[in-house]
Amino acid sequence: MIKQALKKYGSTRKAARVLGVDQSTIVRKSQKYNIAISEDFHKIYN
């Protein structure tokens, strides 16, 4: 579900808003389940 939201909405922040969770939850769960977050996301949020 997270992977699909990231692909569809293009950012962790937008995906989080649609899924009804915090952006940090998306990042944490992505790391936990080895869901790649593109370099573009890292530039924006780091």
N, C-alpha and C positions, 0 to 999 in steps of 0.2 A: 504494500500500500504506500509506504514512504517512497520507494523507488519510483513508482508510477507518478506520484504527486510531484516529485522533484523533476522528472522528465517533462511532465505536462506544464508545470508552472514556472520552471526555470530558476527558482531560488528557494533557499531554505525558509526564508521569511514568508513568501507567498504560500509555499506548501504547508507550512505550519498554520497559517491563518485558515486555509481551507479545511485542514484536518482538525482544527480546534485545539491545537496544542501550542506550547511555547517553541520558539525557534531553537532554543538550546536542546529541547527534547528531540527535534529532528536530527540535529548534529550528533547528539549522544547515541541515539538509536542507530543512526547510519554507521557510526564507528563500531558499535556493538555487533551489528549484523553484516559488517563489511560491505556496506552499500557505498559505492564510490560517489564522492561529491566532486564535481569538476573543479578545475583550477580557478574558473571564474568565480565560483562561490567562495573559495579561500581568499581571493583578492578582495572581495567585497566585505567579508566578515572577519578577517584577521588583520 
